[in-house]
Amino acid sequence: MLADQGAPERSDRITHGGLDFRSNFHVDAGPGRHLRLPAGEHPDHAFDSASSGSVVMPRDVDNRGADQRRSASRVNEPTTPRNMPLVLGYREIARMISRLALEIADGRHRDEPLALVGIHTRGVPLARRLAAEIEKHEGAMPLFGTVDITLYRDDFGSPRFDPEVRETELSFPLAGTRVVLVDDVLYTGRTVRAAIDNLLDFGRPSRIELLVLIERPGRELPIASTYVGKKMEARGDEDVQVRLSEIDSGEDEVRIVRREDKVPS
């Protein structure tokens, strides 16, 4: 079975471990020696007659076959948001909200009313959680409100815009109030600009601050956050998707997803 290196190679195919091999597969059997499997012979039955009949196997052939099968399985597996990278889980989000609540409380001025205003949609449950955390630390629940930006968007009225108007609820006077706008992701800044325009139609707060769970690059307006849970990078064809148990099925999580894979809100 010891073959001369200059012998013509045969192209007969054999199978092993579910994979096809050609019978001219060479095995390194020592310096200047190569083993070629005869046509139809199973690799497990290849012997080197010059080495007392010891079995000679292609290096890592079984491991390589398993790796190829696993690789093929991954290629055929559909890419969905559930198997895109998990950036934050519910424990990390809970710790982040506790930290942000303390940061808000530390910036409080004496005798200045504090209001947390959530931007629909996911800014609303985030603002509620923050208000509950502040109450635990301060002993008093801050004011709470919601704003909807639909009618204040700069693409309102465009043919591609399909509005869904939600409630803006501000049941307290804004004058002299410190307002913390709350949203899940800060990206272009256009959502925040629209929310500020909505607020100012109701009154003139003493100051407006911005809290976001996630901040990513890509600002198109001069908007900056005051409080940030986490800063992260994402490509132009990717979205940072925040899912919260009050609105979405399952646990809280943050993932980076391709736009075509994003789960509809």
N, C-alpha and C positions, 0 to 999 in steps of 0.2 A: 504493500500500500504506500510505500515511500515513493513520491512522484518526483520526476526530474523537473526542475523549474522551467525548462524550455519546452516541455510537452504541451501540445495543443489543449486548450481548455474546452470542456464540454458545457453545454448550456442546459442539461436536464435539470428539472426543478424537483426539489424534495420539500417536505413540510416537517416542521418541528414546533411543538408548542403553539399550534395555530398560526404559525408564520411560514411563509415560503422562503426557502433558501435555494441558491443555485449549487449544483454539485461541484462547481469549481471553487468553492469556498476554501481558502487556504488557512491552515493552522500553523502557527509558529511552533515547531518541534525542536528548536535548538538552533545554534548558529549554523547558517547555511543550509538548513533543512526545512522543508515545508511539507505538510500533509494535505493531500487533496482527496476529498471524499468521492468514491466512485458513484456513478449515476444510480440513484435509487437507494443508496445506503443511508440509513438513519444516523444522524450525528452521534447518538448515544452509543453506537456500535463501531465507532472509528478506533482502530488500534494502530499503534506504531510498532511495526514488527522489529524495528531496530532497538526498541527500548523494552524488550522482554514482554511484549503484549500489553503494556500499560495503556489505559484509556487516555486518549488525547481529545480534549473538548475545546472548541473555540472559546476564547476568553470572554467570560461574562455573557455567554449566549443566552442563558436562561434569564438573567437579570435584564439584559437588553430587550428580550422579547416582552417581558412584563412591562418595562418602561414604555415600549412602543404601544402596547395595548392600552396602558393608562393614558398616554398622550392622545391616542385616537379617541378615547372616551371623553377627554376634556375638550377636544376640538368639536365633537358632536354635541356636547352639552349646551343647551340654549343659555345665553347670558341674560339674566333677569336681575332686577334690583336686589333680590334676596341673596344672590351670590356675588354681587359687587362688594367692594371693600367696605367693611363696617368701620366707621371712624369713631363713633361714640355709641356706647350702650346706655341702658337706663340708669345704671349706677353712676357713670360719669356725668350724665346729664343732671341727676339729682344733686350731686356734689357741686356741680357748676352753678346751679340755681341757688343753692345755699350761700356760696361765696358771693355771687352777684348781689343777693339780698343784703348781705353785710356791707358791701361796697356802697350800695344806695343809702343805707342807714348812716354810714359814716359821713356822707356828704350832706346830711340834713342840717339846715339852719334852724335855729330856735324860732318858734312861732311862725314858721313857714309851712303852710299846708302842703302835703305830698300827695300826688295823684299818679297812679300807674295806669297808663292808657294803652291797651293792646290793639295792635293793628290786625284787622281780620286778614287771614284766618288763624294761623297758629300763634300769632302774637297774643291773642286773647287768653288761651289757657296758660301760656307762659306768664303773662301778667298776673293772673289769678294765683298761680303758684308762688310767685315772688311776693305778692301781697300777704299770703299766708305765712311765708317765712319771716317777713318783716314783723308781722304781728307777734310771732313767737319771740323775737329778740327785743322788740320795742314795747310790747304790751298793748299796742294800739294798731288797728287795721287802717292802712292808708286808704285814701279815696281810690275808687276804681272806675274806669270808663273804657269804652271801645270806640274806634273810628273805622269807618269804611272809606276806602280811597277811590271807589269805582268812578264816581262823578268828577273826581279831581285828577284823574290820570291824563297824561299829556297825549295819549293815543285814543282818548275817548272820541267816539264818532267815526273812527277809521273803519273801513269795510271789514277788516279782520277782527274787530273788537266785538265780543259777545258779552255784554255786561250782565253781572249778577249782583244786584245792589243788596247789601246787608245793612244792618242797623248801626247808626252812630249814636252812642249813648253817653252823654256827658251831663249827669244830673247834679252837678256842683258848679259853682262859679269858677271860671278860669282865672279871673283877675287876682293877681298876687299869689297864685298857686305854682308850686314847682311841679312840672309835668315831666314824667319819664315815659317816653314812647317806647314800646316794647315790640320787637319783631323777631322772627326766627333767623333770617339771613339778610345781611347787608351785602348787596352786589353793586348795581349801577347807581343806587341812591334815588332813583325815580319814585319808588314806593314811599320812601320817607319824605321826599319833597311834597308829594300829594297829601300825605297825612298831616304835615305841618300846615299846609294851606287849609285843610279841613278844620284843624284846631283853631286857627286864627279867625275863622268865621264865627266862632263861638265866644271869643274873648281874647284877652291879652295876658297870658301867663307871665309870672315873674321870670321864669326861665324854662327852656325846653331842653331836655337831655334825651339821649338815645341809648337804649340797651338792646343788644342783639346777641343771640346765642352763638351764631357763627358769622364771622366776617371773612370775605374773600376779596381778592383784587378785582378791579374792573369798573371802578367808579366813573360815571359819566357826568356827574354833578358834584359840586364841592360840598359833599356831605361826609361827616365824620362821626363815629360812634363815641359815646362817653364811657360806656361799660361794654366789655366784650367777653363772651364765654370762651371762645377759641377762634384763633385766626388760622386759616388753612388755604392751601393752593388748590386750584382746579383749572383744567384746560377750558378753552372757549367752547368746546363741544360737550362739556360736562356740566351737570347741575349738582349743587349740594342739596340733598333732599332730607328735610327734617320730618320725622313722623312722631306724633304724640298720641298717647293712649286716649285722650279725650276726643280726638277727631278721627284717628286712623286705627285700623285693626292691629292688634299686637302690642308689643312693648315700645317704649320710647327708643328711638335710634336715629343716628345720622349716618348717611351713606353718600358717597360720590357716585353718581350714575350718569351714564350716557343719556343724552336728551331723548333718543328714540326708545330707551328702556324705562323712562321715568313713569312711576305709577301716578295716574291722574289724581289730583287732589279732590 
